Amino acid sequence: MQNLTSTVEAYQINLHRSKAASYTLTKELGNKEKAIVLAQEPWTQFNQVCGKPPGITLHVGCSKKQRPRACIYTRGVDAWKLDKFSNEDIVTIRVTGNGVDTIVSSVYMAAENPAPPNLVRELVLYCAAKSLPLIMGSDCNSHNVAWGSTNNNPRGAPLYEFLMESSLTWMNHGNDPTFV
């Protein structure tokens, strides 16, 4: 049995509310048969994510009364949103592939809020209780030398502690910036 990551291309990106970045992403997704994109700060107008290409499903966690700061684009995968773990900053979907369910979440951790948000804590507990694998892409707005930052900031320490306590790990290694 193959796992989800061997059959679906997955990406994480902060679009910085940029129309140009959204266009580039749209162009790139047009060539993919199966893909999941965990996006933060998508391009929006009137509280709606713009630039969704044809054949792509857009998952957004909030009503049109709020500007979404996280979303998930999917193509060619069986996925549905988990409303219980979604809001304007977090979007969570359940993906079924090859008989395996995987929880996938896009998270924007706003600098003005504690890291990690309570909803992320609840999601991690839910996945652990149900023995469900969790893939999370996030803009954490947090610095910690453990994941390659040159310093620690007040948000980085509690996020690091949470990751360790929850047996979670991060994929960016080394000291290359994860932003441009």
Contacts in CASP RR format, 6 or more apart in sequence:
PFRMAT RR
TARGET T0000
AUTHOR 0000-0000-0000
METHOD contacts of the structure
MODEL  1
MQNLTSTVEAYQINLHRSKAASYTLTKELGNKEKAIVLAQEPWTQFNQVC
GKPPGITLHVGCSKKQRPRACIYTRGVDAWKLDKFSNEDIVTIRVTGNGV
DTIVSSVYMAAENPAPPNLVRELVLYCAAKSLPLIMGSDCNSHNVAWGST
NNNPRGAPLYEFLMESSLTWMNHGNDPTFV
1 98 0 8 1.000
1 99 0 8 1.000
1 100 0 8 1.000
2 98 0 8 1.000
3 98 0 8 1.000
3 100 0 8 1.000
4 95 0 8 1.000
4 97 0 8 1.000
4 98 0 8 1.000
4 100 0 8 1.000
4 102 0 8 1.000
4 133 0 8 1.000
4 135 0 8 1.000
5 135 0 8 1.000
7 34 0 8 1.000
7 97 0 8 1.000
7 98 0 8 1.000
8 34 0 8 1.000
8 35 0 8 1.000
8 36 0 8 1.000
8 77 0 8 1.000
8 95 0 8 1.000
9 32 0 8 1.000
9 34 0 8 1.000
9 35 0 8 1.000
9 36 0 8 1.000
10 35 0 8 1.000
10 36 0 8 1.000
10 37 0 8 1.000
10 38 0 8 1.000
10 104 0 8 1.000
10 135 0 8 1.000
11 35 0 8 1.000
11 36 0 8 1.000
11 37 0 8 1.000
11 38 0 8 1.000
12 37 0 8 1.000
12 38 0 8 1.000
12 39 0 8 1.000
12 106 0 8 1.000
12 137 0 8 1.000
12 138 0 8 1.000
13 21 0 8 1.000
13 25 0 8 1.000
13 37 0 8 1.000
13 38 0 8 1.000
13 39 0 8 1.000
13 40 0 8 1.000
14 39 0 8 1.000
14 40 0 8 1.000
14 41 0 8 1.000
14 139 0 8 1.000
14 179 0 8 1.000
15 21 0 8 1.000
15 22 0 8 1.000
15 25 0 8 1.000
15 39 0 8 1.000
15 40 0 8 1.000
15 41 0 8 1.000
15 42 0 8 1.000
15 43 0 8 1.000
16 41 0 8 1.000
17 41 0 8 1.000
17 42 0 8 1.000
17 43 0 8 1.000
17 44 0 8 1.000
18 43 0 8 1.000
19 43 0 8 1.000
19 50 0 8 1.000
21 43 0 8 1.000
22 42 0 8 1.000
22 43 0 8 1.000
22 50 0 8 1.000
22 51 0 8 1.000
23 51 0 8 1.000
25 37 0 8 1.000
25 39 0 8 1.000
25 73 0 8 1.000
26 51 0 8 1.000
26 52 0 8 1.000
26 53 0 8 1.000
26 56 0 8 1.000
29 35 0 8 1.000
29 37 0 8 1.000
29 53 0 8 1.000
29 56 0 8 1.000
29 73 0 8 1.000
29 75 0 8 1.000
30 53 0 8 1.000
30 56 0 8 1.000
30 75 0 8 1.000
32 75 0 8 1.000
33 75 0 8 1.000
33 76 0 8 1.000
34 75 0 8 1.000
34 76 0 8 1.000
34 77 0 8 1.000
35 73 0 8 1.000
35 74 0 8 1.000
35 75 0 8 1.000
35 76 0 8 1.000
35 77 0 8 1.000
36 72 0 8 1.000
36 73 0 8 1.000
36 74 0 8 1.000
36 77 0 8 1.000
36 79 0 8 1.000
36 95 0 8 1.000
36 104 0 8 1.000
37 72 0 8 1.000
37 73 0 8 1.000
37 74 0 8 1.000
38 70 0 8 1.000
38 72 0 8 1.000
38 104 0 8 1.000
38 105 0 8 1.000
38 106 0 8 1.000
38 135 0 8 1.000
38 136 0 8 1.000
38 137 0 8 1.000
38 138 0 8 1.000
39 70 0 8 1.000
39 71 0 8 1.000
39 72 0 8 1.000
39 73 0 8 1.000
39 106 0 8 1.000
40 69 0 8 1.000
40 70 0 8 1.000
40 106 0 8 1.000
40 107 0 8 1.000
40 108 0 8 1.000
40 137 0 8 1.000
40 138 0 8 1.000
40 139 0 8 1.000
41 69 0 8 1.000
41 70 0 8 1.000
41 108 0 8 1.000
41 139 0 8 1.000
42 49 0 8 1.000
42 50 0 8 1.000
42 68 0 8 1.000
42 69 0 8 1.000
42 70 0 8 1.000
42 71 0 8 1.000
43 49 0 8 1.000
43 50 0 8 1.000
43 51 0 8 1.000
44 50 0 8 1.000
44 67 0 8 1.000
44 68 0 8 1.000
46 64 0 8 1.000
47 64 0 8 1.000
47 65 0 8 1.000
47 66 0 8 1.000
47 67 0 8 1.000
47 68 0 8 1.000
48 64 0 8 1.000
49 58 0 8 1.000
49 60 0 8 1.000
49 68 0 8 1.000
49 71 0 8 1.000
52 58 0 8 1.000
52 73 0 8 1.000
55 75 0 8 1.000
56 73 0 8 1.000
56 74 0 8 1.000
56 75 0 8 1.000
57 73 0 8 1.000
57 74 0 8 1.000
57 75 0 8 1.000
57 79 0 8 1.000
58 71 0 8 1.000
58 72 0 8 1.000
58 73 0 8 1.000
59 71 0 8 1.000
59 72 0 8 1.000
59 73 0 8 1.000
59 74 0 8 1.000
59 79 0 8 1.000
59 81 0 8 1.000
59 86 0 8 1.000
59 91 0 8 1.000
59 93 0 8 1.000
60 68 0 8 1.000
60 71 0 8 1.000
60 91 0 8 1.000
61 68 0 8 1.000
61 70 0 8 1.000
61 71 0 8 1.000
61 81 0 8 1.000
61 83 0 8 1.000
61 86 0 8 1.000
61 87 0 8 1.000
61 88 0 8 1.000
61 90 0 8 1.000
61 91 0 8 1.000
62 68 0 8 1.000
62 86 0 8 1.000
62 87 0 8 1.000
62 88 0 8 1.000
66 88 0 8 1.000
67 88 0 8 1.000
68 88 0 8 1.000
68 91 0 8 1.000
69 88 0 8 1.000
69 89 0 8 1.000
69 108 0 8 1.000
69 110 0 8 1.000
70 88 0 8 1.000
70 89 0 8 1.000
70 90 0 8 1.000
70 91 0 8 1.000
70 106 0 8 1.000
70 107 0 8 1.000
70 108 0 8 1.000
71 91 0 8 1.000
71 106 0 8 1.000
72 79 0 8 1.000
72 91 0 8 1.000
72 93 0 8 1.000
72 104 0 8 1.000
72 106 0 8 1.000
74 93 0 8 1.000
74 95 0 8 1.000
77 95 0 8 1.000
77 97 0 8 1.000
78 95 0 8 1.000
78 96 0 8 1.000
78 97 0 8 1.000
79 93 0 8 1.000
79 94 0 8 1.000
79 95 0 8 1.000
79 96 0 8 1.000
79 104 0 8 1.000
80 93 0 8 1.000
80 94 0 8 1.000
81 91 0 8 1.000
81 92 0 8 1.000
81 93 0 8 1.000
82 92 0 8 1.000
82 93 0 8 1.000
82 94 0 8 1.000
82 103 0 8 1.000
85 92 0 8 1.000
85 105 0 8 1.000
85 119 0 8 1.000
85 122 0 8 1.000
85 123 0 8 1.000
85 126 0 8 1.000
86 92 0 8 1.000
87 119 0 8 1.000
89 107 0 8 1.000
89 108 0 8 1.000
89 109 0 8 1.000
89 110 0 8 1.000
89 113 0 8 1.000
89 117 0 8 1.000
89 119 0 8 1.000
90 105 0 8 1.000
90 106 0 8 1.000
90 107 0 8 1.000
90 108 0 8 1.000
90 117 0 8 1.000
90 119 0 8 1.000
90 120 0 8 1.000
90 123 0 8 1.000
91 105 0 8 1.000
91 106 0 8 1.000
92 103 0 8 1.000
92 104 0 8 1.000
92 105 0 8 1.000
92 106 0 8 1.000
92 123 0 8 1.000
93 103 0 8 1.000
93 104 0 8 1.000
93 105 0 8 1.000
94 101 0 8 1.000
94 102 0 8 1.000
94 103 0 8 1.000
94 104 0 8 1.000
95 101 0 8 1.000
95 102 0 8 1.000
95 103 0 8 1.000
95 104 0 8 1.000
96 102 0 8 1.000
100 133 0 8 1.000
101 132 0 8 1.000
102 132 0 8 1.000
102 133 0 8 1.000
102 134 0 8 1.000
102 135 0 8 1.000
103 123 0 8 1.000
103 126 0 8 1.000
103 127 0 8 1.000
103 132 0 8 1.000
103 133 0 8 1.000
103 134 0 8 1.000
103 135 0 8 1.000
104 134 0 8 1.000
104 135 0 8 1.000
104 136 0 8 1.000
105 120 0 8 1.000
105 123 0 8 1.000
105 134 0 8 1.000
105 135 0 8 1.000
105 136 0 8 1.000
105 137 0 8 1.000
106 136 0 8 1.000
106 137 0 8 1.000
106 138 0 8 1.000
107 116 0 8 1.000
107 117 0 8 1.000
107 120 0 8 1.000
107 136 0 8 1.000
107 137 0 8 1.000
107 138 0 8 1.000
107 139 0 8 1.000
107 140 0 8 1.000
108 138 0 8 1.000
108 139 0 8 1.000
109 115 0 8 1.000
109 116 0 8 1.000
109 117 0 8 1.000
109 120 0 8 1.000
109 138 0 8 1.000
109 139 0 8 1.000
109 140 0 8 1.000
109 141 0 8 1.000
109 142 0 8 1.000
109 155 0 8 1.000
109 159 0 8 1.000
110 141 0 8 1.000
111 141 0 8 1.000
111 155 0 8 1.000
114 155 0 8 1.000
114 158 0 8 1.000
115 140 0 8 1.000
115 141 0 8 1.000
115 142 0 8 1.000
115 155 0 8 1.000
115 156 0 8 1.000
115 158 0 8 1.000
115 159 0 8 1.000
116 140 0 8 1.000
116 158 0 8 1.000
116 159 0 8 1.000
116 162 0 8 1.000
120 136 0 8 1.000
121 162 0 8 1.000
123 134 0 8 1.000
123 136 0 8 1.000
124 134 0 8 1.000
124 166 0 8 1.000
124 168 0 8 1.000
126 132 0 8 1.000
127 133 0 8 1.000
127 134 0 8 1.000
128 166 0 8 1.000
134 168 0 8 1.000
136 168 0 8 1.000
140 155 0 8 1.000
140 156 0 8 1.000
140 159 0 8 1.000
141 155 0 8 1.000
142 153 0 8 1.000
142 155 0 8 1.000
142 156 0 8 1.000
142 159 0 8 1.000
143 149 0 8 1.000
143 150 0 8 1.000
143 151 0 8 1.000
143 152 0 8 1.000
143 153 0 8 1.000
143 155 0 8 1.000
143 156 0 8 1.000
144 152 0 8 1.000
144 153 0 8 1.000
144 156 0 8 1.000
144 157 0 8 1.000
144 159 0 8 1.000
144 160 0 8 1.000
145 151 0 8 1.000
145 152 0 8 1.000
146 160 0 8 1.000
147 160 0 8 1.000
147 170 0 8 1.000
147 172 0 8 1.000
147 173 0 8 1.000
147 174 0 8 1.000
148 172 0 8 1.000
148 173 0 8 1.000
148 174 0 8 1.000
148 175 0 8 1.000
148 176 0 8 1.000
149 175 0 8 1.000
150 175 0 8 1.000
162 168 0 8 1.000
163 169 0 8 1.000
163 170 0 8 1.000
172 178 0 8 1.000
END
